[in-house]
Every structure is written in C-alpha cells, then in structure tokens.
Amino acid sequence: MLGFPCNQFGAQEPGSDAEILEFARSRYGVEFPLFAKVEVNGDGACDLYRFLKSAAPGEDGTEDIPWNFTKFLVDRNGSVIKRYGPKVTPEDIAKELGNHL
C-alpha cells in the first residue's frame, strides 16, 4: 500500500509533508509509505493519478476522484486492476488480492 496525501477534498491535508506523515503515524498507526502531497483532479493532477484515473474510471464513468481514500489495485507490472471507492477498506481489498497475485 502507498499513500498520496491530497488537500483537494475539504482542505483535509493542509500541513506540510512532514506534518501529514506525523499525523498519519501517530493518529492512525500508518506504516505504509506516504509520498509528497499531490493533486489528483484538475489541470494540476499529477501524472500518476492521470494514468490511474484513465485506466480505471469511476463507477459513474467519470475519471475525477470524488473524495479522499479512493484506492487503486495495481499489479506488479503496473497494470491497473480495479478502482475502489473511499468507503472500501484495505481489508476488503485484501480479500481480492489472491486473484491478482
């Protein structure tokens, strides 16, 4: 699992990268890598999210990320397998991993 903080959703990530990392570790016990803050929607969307969104549009067919915690399952070759909504937990996704390893 990899995390990419984004402040485009209700200004939930206003801090610096270091502050976000400390908050995620101390409050939620995050141990997976957190990268620098990115934009995921709009003209400033980073290349990674442009790729992920085009490979796996949302259920409504749009590419925009509707809210924080949208997740993508990517195989070891970089192919996007599936996109998950914000309410889907990593535990839910783990149940599907056996089919893609």
Backbone hydrogen bonds, N-H to C=O, Kabsch-Sander energy under -0.5 kcal/mol:
donor,donor_aa,acceptor,acceptor_aa,energy
3,G,33,P,-2.8
10,G,8,Q,-0.6
11,A,7,N,-0.5
12,Q,9,F,-0.9
20,I,16,S,-2.6
21,L,17,D,-2.3
22,E,18,A,-2.4
23,F,19,E,-2.4
24,A,20,I,-2.7
25,R,21,L,-2.3
26,S,22,E,-2.8
27,R,23,F,-2.7
28,Y,23,F,-0.6
28,Y,24,A,-1.3
29,G,25,R,-1.1
30,V,24,A,-1.9
35,F,3,G,-3.0
38,V,5,P,-2.9
45,A,42,G,-1.7
46,C,39,E,-2.6
50,R,46,C,-2.0
51,F,47,D,-2.3
52,L,48,L,-2.8
53,K,49,Y,-2.5
54,S,50,R,-1.8
55,A,51,F,-2.1
56,A,52,L,-1.7
58,G,62,T,-3.2
61,G,58,G,-2.3
70,T,67,W,-0.8
71,K,84,Y,-2.3
73,L,82,K,-2.9
74,V,72,F,-0.6
75,D,79,S,-2.7
78,G,75,D,-2.2
81,I,73,L,-3.3
81,I,79,S,-0.5
82,K,73,L,-1.3
84,Y,71,K,-3.4
88,V,85,G,-1.4
93,I,89,T,-1.9
94,A,90,P,-2.2
95,K,91,E,-1.0
95,K,92,D,-0.6
96,E,93,I,-1.7
97,L,93,I,-0.8
97,L,94,A,-0.6
98,G,94,A,-0.5
99,N,96,E,-1.4
100,H,97,L,-2.1
101,L,97,L,-0.8
